Amino acid sequence: MAASTREGEEELVLDALTRIQVERLLLLLVPRHPQRFDEVANLLAKRKLSYLRRSDHRPLPPDCRVLLGDSMGEMAAYYTACDLAFIGGSLLP
């Protein structure tokens, strides 16, 4: 999980994701500010990464690479569900 990411950090995290060759790896990406949810969704679409927005309330498709955490009040559940967490705000000045 990449949580509380700030502008510019998502690009770096997604660059790393494309280089990682781990079967069935799912990135949970949660921008820090709700007003950036659409911006990050557009970035995922631009990069042609298979993703699902949490707010869609649908099951994950088998080819999904990124779950965009775009709903409020679920961070504790995200941390519980993930194996590894990165907290944003430290990749860029």
C-alpha positions in Angstrom: 0.0 0.0 0.0 1.1 3.5 -0.8 -0.9 5.7 1.7 -1.3 9.4 2.1 0.6 10.0 -1.1 1.2 13.6 -2.3 1.4 15.2 -5.7 4.2 13.7 -7.7 4.7 10.6 -5.5 2.1 8.5 -7.3 4.2 8.7 -10.5 7.3 7.4 -8.6 5.3 4.6 -6.9 3.8 3.6 -10.3 7.2 3.6 -11.9 8.4 1.2 -9.3 5.3 -0.9 -9.7 5.9 -1.3 -13.5 9.5 -2.6 -12.7 8.4 -5.1 -10.1 7.8 -8.6 -11.4 5.7 -10.1 -8.6 2.8 -12.3 -9.7 -0.6 -11.2 -8.4 0.8 -8.1 -6.8 -1.9 -5.5 -6.0 -1.1 -1.9 -5.2 -3.5 -0.1 -2.9 -2.9 3.6 -3.7 -4.5 6.1 -1.3 -3.9 9.8 -2.1 -3.7 12.0 1.0 -6.2 14.6 -0.2 -9.7 13.6 -1.5 -9.7 16.4 -4.1 -6.9 14.4 -5.8 -8.8 11.2 -6.2 -9.9 12.0 -9.8 -6.4 13.3 -10.7 -4.9 10.0 -9.6 -7.5 8.0 -11.5 -6.7 9.9 -14.6 -3.0 9.1 -14.1 -3.8 5.4 -13.8 -5.9 5.5 -17.0 -3.2 7.5 -18.8 -0.6 4.8 -17.9 -3.0 2.1 -19.0 -2.9 0.3 -15.7 -5.8 -1.9 -14.8 -7.3 -0.3 -11.7 -10.5 -0.2 -9.7 -11.8 2.7 -7.6 -12.8 1.6 -4.1 -15.9 3.8 -4.5 -17.1 1.6 -7.4 -18.0 -1.1 -4.8 -17.3 -3.9 -7.2 -15.2 -7.1 -6.9 -11.6 -6.8 -8.1 -11.1 -8.1 -11.7 -8.4 -10.7 -12.0 -6.1 -8.5 -14.0 -6.4 -5.5 -11.6 -3.0 -4.0 -10.7 -4.1 -1.0 -8.6 -7.0 -0.4 -6.1 -7.5 3.3 -5.8 -8.5 4.1 -2.2 -10.9 6.9 -3.0 -13.3 6.6 -0.1 -13.1 8.1 3.4 -12.8 6.4 6.8 -11.3 3.1 5.6 -7.6 3.7 6.3 -7.5 1.3 9.3 -9.0 -1.5 7.2 -6.5 -0.8 4.4 -3.6 -1.1 6.9 -5.0 -4.3 8.2 -5.4 -5.8 4.8 -1.9 -4.9 3.4 1.4 -6.8 3.8 3.6 -3.7 3.3 2.8 0.0 3.7 4.6 3.1 2.4 3.5 6.4 3.9 3.7 9.3 1.5 5.2 12.7 2.1 8.8 11.5 2.1 9.7 10.9 -1.6 9.8 14.6 -2.7 10.7 17.8 -1.0 
